[in-house]
Amino acid sequence: MKKILITGATGNVGFEVIRFLEKNETPNTIIAGVRNIESAKKLFKDFPKIELVNFDFEQPETFDNALKGIDTIFLLRPPHIADVETYFRPLILKIKEHNVNEVVFLSVQGAEKSKVIPHNKIERLIQEYKLSYIFLRPSYFMQNLTTTLLDDIKTKRQIILPSGKAKFNWIDIENIGETCSVLLNNFSDYRNLAIELTGNENLNFFKVADLLNATVKRPISFTSVSPFEFYRIKKKEGMVKGLIVVMIMLHFLPRFQKEPAISGYYEKIIGKKPTSLSEFIEREKIKFE
């Protein structure tokens, strides 16, 4: 039996990883790394077997206690953290010092092709310290529509991004959580592999707006802007600078890249087809009104 630490446990992906580990009755001990234990108790009230430990990417003093006795760690990058040297090198060093033998890192599709994005730098750090790893590289989250992009959808009835006609491959975070649960429980079967996890659809945001409008009552449009205009808009709205920069890189760079590859890994690992974007929109449609 292993001890598995889940970082970002109260976030969208971390929570789904824990939910599927519990649903699949993992034999391992699951420890949720959280910034606020009291509020996390409420979130995980239906998962009594989950242990909670204080962990904060921006507070290195929490690392030692959280990593004590851990065999496997699920590691992700909080969206607002772009400075890899400041926040991730000390953490990776602590993971090495504590002899954590297995790291599942939630990266991003195409991370190996772009040295400027934080995910690429974190992957290289993990390899630099010679840790055993699985790099899970999912494509574009469907849940971006219900989180990062939702405020513009609800208040402006617009999706505003510097993405032009670039196509993105769409994956449901539930599919990611389910896959992660398998990788964490069966790490040795996938050791030192980079796995691209994709859905079966490559769609640009004009098509996404069409799919939304086929389901929601009030029309939604997509507006493509330049990176400079996007930065100006989001800075004025109070978005953190680091997050703005990451959003520009994730949405603007694909305009100059090939259409994303469809891997089929979800079906290989789980044995069923991934969620389609229209299914996701139907499931979450109340959020878009």
C-alpha positions in Angstrom: 0.0 0.0 0.0 1.3 3.4 -1.0 0.8 6.9 0.4 -0.3 9.3 -2.3 -0.2 13.1 -1.9 -2.6 15.0 -4.2 -1.6 18.7 -4.7 -4.2 21.2 -5.7 -6.7 18.9 -4.0 -9.5 21.4 -3.7 -9.2 22.5 -7.3 -11.2 21.1 -10.3 -8.6 18.5 -11.4 -7.4 17.6 -7.9 -10.9 17.0 -6.6 -11.7 14.8 -9.6 -8.6 12.7 -9.1 -9.6 12.1 -5.5 -13.2 11.4 -6.4 -12.2 8.7 -8.9 -9.6 7.2 -6.5 -12.4 6.8 -4.0 -14.9 5.6 -6.5 -12.5 2.9 -7.7 -11.8 1.9 -4.1 -8.1 2.5 -4.2 -6.1 0.3 -1.8 -3.7 3.2 -1.2 -3.8 6.0 1.4 -4.8 9.3 -0.1 -3.6 12.5 1.4 -5.0 15.8 0.1 -2.6 18.7 0.2 -4.7 21.8 1.0 -4.1 25.4 2.1 -7.0 25.5 4.6 -7.8 22.3 6.4 -11.0 23.4 8.0 -12.7 24.5 4.7 -11.3 21.3 3.0 -13.1 19.2 5.6 -16.4 20.5 4.3 -15.4 19.8 0.7 -14.3 16.2 1.4 -17.1 15.4 3.9 -18.3 12.6 1.7 -14.8 11.1 1.6 -14.1 10.1 5.2 -11.0 8.0 4.3 -9.1 11.0 2.9 -6.4 12.5 5.1 -5.7 16.2 5.0 -2.4 18.0 5.3 -1.4 21.6 5.0 0.3 22.3 1.7 0.8 25.6 -0.2 2.9 26.0 -3.3 3.7 29.6 -2.2 4.8 28.6 1.4 7.9 26.3 1.2 7.7 25.8 5.0 4.7 23.5 4.4 6.7 21.1 2.1 8.5 19.0 4.6 5.5 17.9 6.6 3.3 17.3 3.6 6.0 15.1 1.9 6.8 13.0 5.0 6.3 9.3 4.2 4.9 10.0 0.8 5.5 7.4 -1.9 3.7 9.0 -4.9 2.7 12.6 -5.6 0.2 14.0 -8.0 1.7 17.4 -9.0 0.1 20.2 -10.9 0.8 23.9 -11.6 -1.7 26.4 -10.1 -2.8 28.7 -13.0 -1.5 31.9 -11.4 2.0 30.5 -10.8 4.3 31.0 -13.8 7.7 31.5 -12.0 9.0 28.0 -12.1 12.4 28.7 -10.6 11.0 30.5 -7.5 8.2 28.1 -6.7 8.8 24.7 -8.3 12.6 24.2 -8.1 12.5 24.2 -4.2 9.5 21.9 -4.3 11.1 19.4 -6.7 14.3 19.5 -4.6 12.2 18.6 -1.5 10.4 15.8 -3.3 13.9 14.4 -4.1 15.1 14.9 -0.5 12.1 13.0 0.8 12.7 10.1 -1.6 9.3 10.4 -3.1 9.7 7.7 -5.7 6.8 8.4 -8.1 5.7 11.8 -9.6 2.6 12.1 -11.8 2.8 15.6 -13.3 -0.3 17.2 -14.9 1.3 18.9 -17.9 -0.3 20.1 -21.1 -0.6 18.8 -24.6 2.5 19.9 -26.7 4.5 20.9 -23.6 7.6 19.3 -25.1 7.5 21.6 -28.1 7.5 24.9 -26.3 10.3 25.8 -23.9 8.6 29.1 -22.9 5.6 27.6 -21.1 5.9 26.7 -17.4 4.8 23.1 -17.9 7.9 22.5 -20.1 10.2 23.9 -17.5 8.6 21.8 -14.8 9.0 18.6 -16.9 12.7 19.4 -17.4 13.1 20.0 -13.7 11.6 16.7 -12.8 14.0 15.0 -15.3 17.0 17.1 -14.1 16.5 15.7 -10.6 16.2 12.1 -12.0 12.7 11.5 -10.5 10.6 8.6 -11.8 7.7 10.3 -13.5 4.6 10.1 -15.6 3.9 13.3 -17.6 0.2 13.4 -18.3 -0.4 16.0 -21.1 -4.1 16.7 -21.5 -5.5 18.9 -24.2 -7.7 22.0 -23.6 -10.0 21.7 -20.6 -13.7 21.8 -21.4 -14.1 23.3 -17.9 -12.3 26.4 -19.0 -15.7 27.4 -20.3 -17.2 27.1 -16.8 -14.3 28.7 -14.9 -11.8 31.1 -16.5 -14.0 32.1 -19.4 -17.3 32.0 -17.6 -17.4 35.6 -16.4 -17.2 37.0 -19.9 -19.8 34.5 -21.1 -22.3 35.4 -18.3 -21.7 39.2 -18.2 -20.8 40.0 -21.8 -22.2 36.9 -23.6 -18.8 36.7 -25.3 -15.7 34.5 -25.3 -12.8 36.9 -25.7 -9.4 35.3 -26.5 -6.4 35.9 -28.8 -6.9 32.5 -30.5 -8.3 33.4 -33.9 -9.3 30.3 -35.9 -6.8 28.0 -34.1 -8.3 24.6 -33.2 -8.1 23.1 -29.8 -8.6 19.6 -28.7 -11.2 19.4 -25.9 -11.0 17.1 -22.9 -13.3 16.8 -19.9 -11.6 17.1 -16.5 -13.7 14.2 -15.3 -11.8 12.1 -18.0 -8.5 13.5 -16.7 -9.4 12.6 -13.1 -10.4 9.1 -14.0 -7.2 8.5 -16.0 -5.0 10.0 -13.2 -6.6 7.5 -10.7 -5.4 4.6 -12.9 -1.9 6.1 -13.3 -1.5 6.7 -9.6 -2.6 3.2 -8.6 -0.6 1.5 -11.4 2.5 3.8 -11.6 5.0 1.1 -12.6 2.9 0.2 -15.7 3.5 3.8 -17.1 6.8 4.8 -15.5 8.7 7.5 -17.4 6.1 7.9 -20.1 4.6 11.1 -21.5 0.9 10.5 -22.2 -1.1 12.9 -24.3 -4.7 12.7 -23.1 -7.2 14.0 -25.7 -10.8 14.1 -26.6 -12.0 13.1 -30.0 -12.7 16.7 -31.3 -10.6 19.6 -32.6 -12.7 22.7 -32.6 -12.0 26.4 -32.8 -13.9 28.9 -30.6 -16.2 30.0 -33.4 -17.5 26.4 -33.5 -17.6 26.3 -29.7 -19.9 29.4 -29.7 -22.1 27.5 -32.2 -22.4 24.5 -29.9 -23.2 26.7 -26.9 -25.9 28.5 -28.9 -27.5 25.2 -29.9 -28.1 24.6 -26.2 -28.4 27.9 -24.3 -31.2 30.5 -24.6 -29.2 33.7 -24.7 -26.7 34.0 -27.6 -22.9 33.8 -27.0 -20.4 35.0 -29.6 -16.6 34.6 -29.9 -14.4 37.6 -30.3 -10.8 37.2 -31.3 -8.4 40.0 -30.2 -4.7 40.6 -30.4 -2.5 39.5 -27.5 -1.9 43.2 -26.6 -5.6 43.9 -26.5 -6.3 40.8 -24.4 -3.6 41.8 -21.9 -5.1 45.3 -21.7 -8.6 44.0 -21.2 -7.7 41.5 -18.5 -5.3 43.8 -16.7 -8.1 46.4 -16.5 -10.4 43.7 -15.0 -7.8 42.9 -12.3 -6.6 39.5 -13.5 -3.2 38.6 -12.1 -0.3 39.3 -14.6 1.1 35.8 -14.5 -2.3 34.3 -15.4 -2.8 36.7 -18.2 0.6 35.8 -19.7 -0.1 32.1 -19.4 -3.5 32.5 -21.0 -1.9 34.4 -23.9 0.6 31.7 -24.5 -2.0 28.9 -24.3 -4.4 30.6 -26.7 -2.2 32.6 -29.1 0.7 30.2 -29.8 -1.7 27.5 -31.2 -2.4 29.9 -34.1 1.1 29.0 -35.4 1.1 25.3 -34.6 -0.3 22.3 -36.3 -3.8 21.1 -35.4 -3.6 19.0 -32.2 -3.1 15.3 -32.5 -5.8 13.0 -31.2 -4.1 10.3 -29.1 -6.9 7.7 -28.2 -5.1 7.2 -24.9 -8.2 7.7 -22.8 -10.0 4.9 -24.5 -6.9 2.7 -24.3 -6.5 3.2 -20.5 -10.2 3.5 -19.5 -11.9 1.4 -22.2 -14.6 3.9 -23.3 -14.9 7.0 -25.4 -14.1 10.5 -23.9 -16.8 13.1 -23.3 -17.8 15.1 -26.3 -18.0 18.9 -26.0 -21.8 18.9 -26.8 -22.3 16.3 -24.0 -20.3 18.6 -21.6 -22.3 21.7 -22.6 -25.6 19.8 -22.1 -24.4 18.6 -18.7 -23.3 22.1 -17.6 -25.8 24.2 -19.5 -27.3 25.9 -16.4 -23.9 27.6 -15.7 -24.0 29.4 -19.1 -27.3 31.2 -18.6 
